[in-house]
């Protein structure tokens, strides 16, 4: 059993390093329990087999608890980083945008998802169509957003948020 616990400890440290280094074996945002299990697939199935064949629950439960812990730590770190980025963006926008453009609601909308468009501002009641278009262009001018033409409309990408989510 001690050898099993030792191997599990080494594997846990390897997975922690993989998560913090941003190793990914799936979609860009797959940093959840599935990802933890993915990078330790052989351990997961070996421990699960021990449950069914020998009724050895403890190593498998410890493995799953570690998965939950690592996922929670990663997620908390991601949330803190997003919140910090949102605060930095708000400060920058407040300093560089005209008062008619800057609002807390506008900045929060930019962090709802990595891209936005005029209709999102209209739907949120931030501005009418023409003003919303102007707001997004001004955010692009100060480097908060970059525009990408998609069909007949522009999508505005929050580049800093995308970069943070890719890490």
N, C-alpha and C positions, 0 to 999 in steps of 0.2 A: 504494500500500500504506500510506503514512504517513497519508493521509486516512482510510483504513479503520480503522487503529489508533486514530486520534484520536476517531473516532465511537464506536468500541468502548469507549474509555476514558470518554467522556461517558455513554454508556449504562450502563456498569458503575456509575458514581457515582449515576446516577438510580435504578438498581435497589437499590443499598445504602441510599439514602435511603428508598425505598419499603419495604424490608424493616424498617428500623429504626423507621419511622413506623407499622408494623403494617398497611400496606395489605394487603387480602386480596381475592382474586377467586375464592374457593372456600370450602370448609369451614373452620371456625374454626381448626383446627390445621394447615392446609395451608401449612406453612412449610418446604418442602423444595425439592429441585432442581426438581420440577415447578412449584412456585410461582415460582421464579427464572425459569424458561423462560416461564411464563405471562405475567409482566409484561414480558418481552422477546421475545414471540412473533415479531414481524416480523424482529428481528435473528437469532433462531434459524433461521428458515426461509431468510432471505436468505443466511446463512453456510453453511447446509447445501446450498442450491442451488449456491453457489460451489464446494463440494466436488465435487458430481456433475457440474457443467458445466465447471469449469476446474481441477479437482483442487487447489484452494486449501484445504489442510487446516489450516494454521497458525491463521488467524483463528477457525475453528470450534473447534479444540482449545483455544485460549486462552479462548474463550467458555465452553466446558464446564468447564475448570479453574477459571475464575472462579465458575461456578455451584457447584462443589464447595466452593471456599474460602468463599464467602458462606454457604452452607448450614451448613458446619462451624462457622463463627464464630457464626452465629445459634443453632445448637443448643447449642454450648458455653455461650453466655450464658444460654440458657434453663435448662440443667442447673444452672449455678451459682446462678441465681435460685431455683430450686426447692429446692436444697440449703439455701440461706440461709433461705428461708421455713420449711423443716422444722426447722432449728435454732432459729429464733425461736419457732416453735410449741411445740417441746419445752421450751424455757426457760419460756415462759408457762404451759404445762400443769403443769410441775414446781412452779412457784410457787403456782398457784391450785387445783390438784386435790389431793384427799387422796392420800396415798401408796398406798393400796390400788387407786386408779384408774390413776395414772400408770405407764406403762411405755414403754420405747423401742420395743418391738414394736407397741404401740398407735399411737404417733405415726407410725411408718413405714407402718403400714397405711393411715392417713389420707391418705398421699401416693402410694399405689399407683395410685389413680385418683381423680377429683374427688369421688366420692360413696362412701358406705359404708352398710352396714345391719347389723343385729344378727347376721345369719347369717354375715357376713364375719368378725366377731370370733370367733364360735363355731368356724367352719371353721379359723381360724388358731390355735386353741387358746389364745386370750387370756382368754376367760371363757365360762362357761355362759350360756345364753340370758338369764336374768333379770339377771345381773350385767352382761352386755354391753349390755342395754337401759339400765341405770342409767349405765354409763360414757358412752354416747353422749349421754344427757340431760345429764350433767354437763359434757361437752365443749360442748354447746349453750349451757348456762348461762354459760360463761365466754367465749362468742363465737367459738369455733373452728369450730363446725358450725351449720348451720341445718337444721331438719327440714322435710320435705315429705311429706304423706300421699299415698301412691300405692296405691290399692286398700285392702288390709287391713294393709299394712306402712308403716313410716316409712323414707324414705331420708334420709340425712344428708349435706348438701352442704358440702364444704370450700370456703367462699366465697372465701377469700384465694387458694387454689390456682386456682380457676376464673378469678378476675380476672387472675392472673398469666398463665394460658394464653391469655386473650383478647388480651393485649397483643401 
